[in-house]
Amino acid sequence: MIPVFLLVYLNQNITYNNYIAGAIFLIAAFSDFLDGYIARKQNLITNFGKFMDPLADKLLVSAALICFVEFNLLPSWIAFIIIAREFIISGFRLVASDNGVVIAASWWGKIKTNLQMIMSVMLIINLDFPFINTLETIVIYLALILTVVSLIDYLIKNKSVLQDK
């Protein structure tokens, strides 16, 4: 759904493209959540799912973040920090996996992801009202703070992964 989201969101000639793109983003985010929920509930966890589920989240949010920078809705340094965190954690998980350690998603990470999704939908729809603009700014900085907090939490809780044995 990411290419469809991008085609709609970046095409300013489509009437109400931001609302349509917002709906596509929400459907993609919800279907990702639903897929993971069903897989865990039905014990249908696969290696492909373990690989693709977190990747899908990261690609969806990263695609939106890059668009927000292009549309001047988000400073590039914030997008960079959020995307960099995802690269760091993915690399960290790869090292852990090579050592036979599985690093589960933390509550900080889950809250961070949900807040990034909310932020993304708000910026995609981009209602231009003073209260909404203030709320968007608050959500952006909360998402940024939770991004950094969840990174620190992962690194502290799993620092043994980086230590040579």
C-alpha positions in Angstrom: 0.0 0.0 0.0 3.0 2.3 0.4 3.4 3.0 -3.4 -0.4 3.7 -3.6 -0.1 6.1 -0.6 2.8 7.9 -2.2 1.1 8.2 -5.6 -2.0 9.7 -4.1 -0.3 11.9 -1.5 2.3 13.4 -3.8 -0.2 14.0 -6.6 -1.5 17.5 -5.9 -3.8 17.3 -8.9 -6.1 14.7 -7.2 -9.0 16.4 -5.4 -8.8 15.8 -1.7 -5.6 13.8 -2.1 -4.6 14.4 1.5 -7.8 12.9 2.8 -7.5 9.9 0.4 -3.8 9.5 1.3 -4.8 9.7 5.0 -7.3 7.0 4.6 -4.8 4.8 2.7 -2.2 5.4 5.4 -4.7 4.5 8.1 -5.8 1.3 6.3 -2.1 0.3 5.8 -1.3 1.0 9.5 -4.4 -0.9 10.7 -3.9 -3.8 8.4 -0.3 -4.2 9.6 -1.6 -4.1 13.2 -4.4 -6.6 12.4 -2.0 -8.9 10.6 0.3 -9.1 13.6 -2.6 -9.6 16.0 -4.1 -12.4 14.0 -0.6 -14.1 13.5 0.0 -14.0 17.3 -3.5 -15.1 18.2 -3.6 -18.0 15.8 0.1 -18.9 16.4 0.8 -18.3 12.7 4.2 -16.6 13.3 6.6 -17.1 10.4 10.2 -16.0 9.7 8.8 -14.0 6.7 6.3 -12.2 9.1 9.1 -11.6 11.7 11.0 -9.9 8.9 8.3 -8.0 7.0 6.1 -6.8 9.9 8.6 -4.4 11.5 9.9 -3.5 8.0 6.4 -2.5 6.8 5.9 -0.2 9.8 9.3 1.5 9.2 8.8 1.9 5.5 5.3 3.3 5.8 6.4 5.9 8.4 9.7 6.7 6.6 7.8 7.3 3.3 5.4 9.7 5.1 8.3 11.5 6.9 10.1 12.1 3.7 7.0 13.5 2.2 6.5 15.8 5.2 9.9 17.2 4.7 9.2 17.8 1.0 6.0 19.6 1.9 7.7 21.6 4.7 5.4 20.0 7.3 8.3 18.6 9.3 11.9 19.7 9.8 14.4 17.4 8.2 16.4 16.9 11.4 13.3 15.4 13.1 12.7 13.1 10.2 16.4 12.1 10.3 16.3 11.3 14.0 13.2 9.1 13.6 14.5 7.3 10.6 18.0 6.9 12.1 16.5 5.3 15.3 14.9 2.7 13.1 18.2 1.9 11.3 20.0 1.7 14.7 17.4 -0.7 16.2 17.3 -2.8 13.0 21.1 -3.2 13.1 21.0 -3.9 16.8 18.4 -6.6 16.3 20.5 -8.1 13.5 23.5 -8.3 15.8 21.3 -9.8 18.5 19.9 -12.4 16.1 23.4 -13.4 15.0 24.1 -14.1 18.7 20.8 -16.1 19.1 19.1 -13.4 21.0 15.6 -12.2 20.0 14.8 -8.7 21.1 11.0 -8.2 21.5 9.3 -4.9 20.9 9.1 -2.9 24.1 6.1 -0.9 25.3 8.1 2.3 24.6 8.6 1.2 21.1 4.9 0.3 20.7 3.8 3.6 22.1 6.3 5.4 19.9 5.0 3.6 16.8 1.4 4.5 17.6 2.3 8.1 18.2 4.2 8.3 15.0 1.2 6.9 13.2 -1.1 9.5 14.8 1.4 12.3 13.9 1.6 11.0 10.3 -2.2 11.0 9.9 -2.5 14.5 11.3 0.2 15.8 9.0 -1.2 14.0 6.0 -4.6 15.4 6.5 -3.1 18.8 7.4 -6.1 20.7 8.8 -5.0 24.3 9.0 -6.6 25.5 12.2 -4.6 27.2 15.0 -5.6 24.6 17.6 -4.9 21.7 15.3 -1.5 23.2 14.3 -0.6 23.5 18.0 -1.7 19.9 18.6 0.3 18.7 15.6 3.4 20.4 17.0 2.9 18.8 20.4 2.4 15.4 18.8 5.5 15.8 16.6 7.7 16.6 19.6 6.1 13.8 21.8 6.8 11.4 18.9 10.4 12.6 18.7 10.9 12.3 22.5 9.4 8.8 22.5 11.6 7.9 19.6 14.7 8.8 21.6 13.4 7.3 24.8 12.6 4.0 23.1 16.1 3.9 21.5 17.8 4.5 24.9 15.5 1.9 26.5 16.4 -0.7 23.8 20.1 0.0 24.1 20.2 -0.1 27.9 18.1 -3.2 28.3 20.1 -5.1 25.7 23.6 -3.7 26.0 25.0 -7.2 26.6 24.3 -7.9 22.9 27.1 -5.5 21.9 29.6 -6.9 24.3 32.2 -9.4 23.0 32.2 -12.7 24.7 
